[in-house]
Amino acid sequence: MFRTNGLTSTGIFGGALMLATFLPLAGAQAASSEKVLYEFKGQSDGDFPSGVLIADGAGNFYGTAGYGGDLSCKNNNRNGSGCGVIFKLTPTGTESVLHAFTGLPDGSGPAGGLIADSAGNFYGTTANGGIGEESFCKTGCGTVFRLTPGGKEKVLYAFTAGTDGYGPVGGVIVDSAGNLYGTTIDGGSNEHCGSDSFGCGTVFKLTAGGTESLLHVFMGGSQSDGAFPAGRLISDSSGNLYGTTGAGGSTDSCGTAWEGCGTVFKLTPDGTETLLHAFAGGSDGAYPAGALIEDGSGNLYGTTVAGGSSDNCGEGAHGCGTVFKISSNGTETILHAFAGGSDGAYPLGALFTDSAGNLYGETGAGGSTKTCKLGLLPKASGCGTVFEISSTGTETVLHVFKGSKASDGAYPGAGLIADSAGNLYGSTAGGGVAGCAGGIGTVGCGIVFKLKE
């Protein structure tokens, strides 16, 4: 059984995994109280946690932080910040580093979270590191890695830019034969794709023996295809892959230099691609982010970081984001359009669903009208939220993050997991220790949190 954020798949993506043993929630929650389980210091312990957590049967959590660790390592031209870590966190909040990345020829900037097999090995991707390439990615084009239970890391594949892709930021999934599948946000060709990026991204397969092949090369809006896939893939029992691209789908502009507003795609085992939906911006949503999830009827659910309206949530009049559903026959429905402020803005990461059909997720901003001074969103208000959307479409904000000054997190976006008691667990990219060694602007190096009823 393959389970990620409430998605259960069988078939070829079946019994090889020992992912989070946490169970789906039993029902909807009311407003929740938060406990900070760990605050990253930006030193050897890590900085900027990224990717959804996974857990073992003893309640220990495992995850990645994009910076920190070996502070002598240069990560994507950010000197002195470290190249990231894989960490373990006990139920009582004791953190240990299982691996600190070192850049070249090791990876740097682990992204997309981890998966684990039945032997306790972890698999994931790094956005940088591996092999440096002067024209495209001087600090490395990214890697796929394995980490043994004893902490020994092996680079299974190092991307070289150009036709094999580069920048695998979405993590990987695995089938019962041990083959890994993922995406690269760039590469696939040497052609420009809507901006200065070379290539529009790829979907790749990596055999258990380390041979990489491309299942699909995205061509961008001018070819009515997607561009820049970033979220983790999901699969069905027939081996079809599903994912999103952050741009492409048309040649229309959604407010950036990229063509198109993004897509939801399906890829058959032989590499045949179908666009299930091309976003149009405005009320339809734009720029899908994070992995999809699927219910038992074949309906897909996800988020877009823009669209839903023409409101300005801090980054122009492009809307504050949506939660969407795509039915098995391809019909899209907007379940919620965010309005900023107390409602939240810019939903990120994968959704989580409980057994009653309620959806849970995070917004990277909003929740209040105060700013958390994030450098990338200088005008966006609020430090982010955790929200619930009931099976009838009613949204409830379960928690409003307050940032470092309130000893809280800021900017959640990796996704959530839950235990059998209905407690939610996740991380924030900022917040926690104010003025830590790294951090986003002045808002801290991030936290791991628990929300309970």
Secondary structure, DSSP 8 states (H G I E B T S, - for coil): -EEETTEEE-GGG-TTB--------SS---S-EEEEEEE--SSTT-EEEEEEEEE-TTS-EEEEEEE-SSTTS-BTTBTTS---EEEEE-TTS-EEEEEE--SSSSEEEEEEEEEEBTTS-EEEEEEEESS-BTTTBTT---EEEEE-TTS-EEEEEE--SGGG-B---S-EEE-TTS-EEEEESB-SSSSB-SSS-BS--EEEEE-TTS-EEEEEE---GGGT-EEEE-S--EE-TT--EEEEEEEESSS--SSSSSSSS-EEEEE-TT--EEEEEE--SGGG-EEEEEEEEE-TTS-EEEEEEE-SSS--SSSSSS---EEEEE-TTS-EEEEEE--SGGG-EEEEEEEEE-TTS-EEEEEEE-SSSS----TTSTT--SS-EEEEE-TTS-EEEEEE---GGGT-EEEE-S--EE-TTS-EEEEEEEESSTT-SS-STTS-S-EEEEEE-
